[in-house]
Amino acid sequence: MALRFKCLIRDNVDQFVVGYSSTRPVKWKPNLAEAVALRDSLVWLETQSINRLHIEIDGQVVISGLKREGRDLNKFGVLIQECKLILSRHREWKTSFVRKQANGAAHELVWLSYSSE
């Protein structure tokens, strides 16, 4: 099984700016895979030098983990802590949950941009 994740950046008028997509082989549960995708996307986003950013995630468990206080020592918790650390370096970055259906157009846009190269 493979984890394929996508991240895209839109400007303040909702226009597509740049996208990132990656695939890696995994044998993880979906929540763990979503946490890995978020962490990898955050690492990539740091290279883009963006001051203000709103990150929409269609993984409710990941969003809940980001909002939860305390630490979990399992794999998921460690990944969430890594995400929190990255987010703490960027005070103007925020995260929110978005339904998968609403996120579908964004995913399709990234796919189209990469398939046309």
Buried (B, 14 or more C-beta within 10 A) or exposed (E): EEBEBBBBBBEEEEEBEEBBBBEEEBEBEEBBBBBBBBBBBBEBBEEEEBEEBEBBBBBBBBBEBBEEEEEEEEBBBBBBBBBBEBBEEBEEBEBEBBEEEEBEEBBEBBBEBEEEE
